[in-house]
């Protein structure tokens, strides 16, 4: 159902470098880019993710309670990607672990303060 998600940023170059390195771990690459936004994906047919300078020219802000879950194939991959996000300057929002019902996730904030997680379903 999701075609793509988009976060606002106040520093497009910095955000793009963060996501280039993080999403390379998933085999994703840039699929589109202009002077205002950059998008990544594994193919044009699969859901994508992007960062953009706000269209209205105002400062990008973080939505309280807003989060994007990024699917991973195993708990080991969740652990690796979570560590990579922190290594790249992201902030911890909940170390990887079992959250119940086979849901395994690690939560972090990107360089602009947006909240994401990597997750998988175990067993």
C-alpha positions in Angstrom: 0.0 0.0 0.0 2.8 2.5 0.8 4.2 4.0 -2.4 6.8 6.1 -0.6 7.5 8.1 2.5 9.1 11.5 2.8 10.8 13.4 5.6 11.6 17.1 5.7 15.2 18.2 6.2 17.0 21.5 6.7 20.3 20.2 5.4 19.7 18.1 2.3 23.4 17.2 1.7 23.9 16.0 5.3 20.6 14.0 5.2 21.5 12.5 1.8 24.9 11.3 3.0 23.4 9.7 6.1 20.8 7.8 4.1 23.2 6.9 1.3 25.4 5.1 3.8 22.5 3.6 5.8 20.4 2.4 2.9 23.5 1.0 1.1 23.3 -1.6 3.9 19.9 -2.7 2.5 21.0 -2.7 -1.2 19.0 0.5 -1.8 20.3 3.3 -4.0 19.2 6.7 -5.1 16.3 6.5 -7.5 15.5 10.2 -8.0 17.1 13.5 -7.0 16.7 17.2 -7.6 18.1 20.3 -5.9 15.2 20.0 -3.4 14.9 16.2 -2.7 16.6 12.8 -2.8 14.8 9.5 -2.9 16.0 5.9 -2.4 14.7 2.5 -3.2 15.5 -1.0 -4.3 13.5 -0.6 -7.5 11.0 1.9 -9.0 8.3 -0.7 -8.4 8.9 -1.1 -4.7 8.1 1.5 -2.0 10.6 4.3 -1.7 11.9 6.7 0.9 13.0 10.3 0.5 14.1 13.5 2.2 13.1 17.0 1.0 13.4 20.7 1.7 9.9 21.8 2.6 8.0 23.1 -0.4 6.7 26.1 1.5 10.2 27.3 2.3 9.7 27.0 6.1 11.9 25.1 8.5 11.5 21.3 8.5 10.2 20.0 11.8 9.7 16.6 13.3 6.2 15.2 13.8 5.7 14.0 17.4 4.4 10.5 17.2 5.4 10.1 13.6 7.7 7.1 12.8 8.6 5.0 9.8 9.3 1.3 10.2 11.8 -0.2 7.7 11.6 -3.9 7.2 14.7 -6.1 7.7 15.1 -9.8 7.1 16.3 -11.0 10.5 17.1 -9.8 14.0 20.9 -9.8 13.1 20.1 -7.4 10.3 18.0 -5.2 12.6 21.0 -5.1 15.0 23.5 -4.3 12.3 21.4 -1.5 10.7 20.6 0.0 14.1 24.3 0.2 15.0 25.0 1.7 11.5 22.4 4.4 12.1 24.0 5.3 15.4 27.5 5.2 13.9 26.4 7.7 11.3 25.2 10.1 14.0 21.7 8.9 14.6 20.3 8.9 18.2 19.1 5.9 20.1 15.3 5.7 20.7 15.3 2.1 21.9 17.9 -0.6 21.5 17.0 -3.7 19.3 15.0 -6.3 21.1 11.9 -8.4 21.1 8.8 -6.2 21.6 6.4 -9.1 21.9 4.5 -11.3 19.5 7.6 -12.0 17.5 8.1 -8.3 16.6 11.8 -7.4 16.9 12.8 -3.8 16.4 15.5 -1.2 17.1 14.5 2.5 17.2 16.5 5.6 16.3 16.3 9.2 15.2 18.0 10.5 12.1 20.2 13.6 11.9 17.1 15.9 11.6 15.3 14.2 14.6 12.9 12.0 12.6 12.0 8.7 14.2 12.5 5.4 12.4 12.9 1.8 13.3 14.3 -1.3 11.6 12.1 -4.3 12.4 11.5 -8.0 11.5 8.9 -10.6 12.5 10.6 -13.6 14.2 9.3 -17.1 13.9 
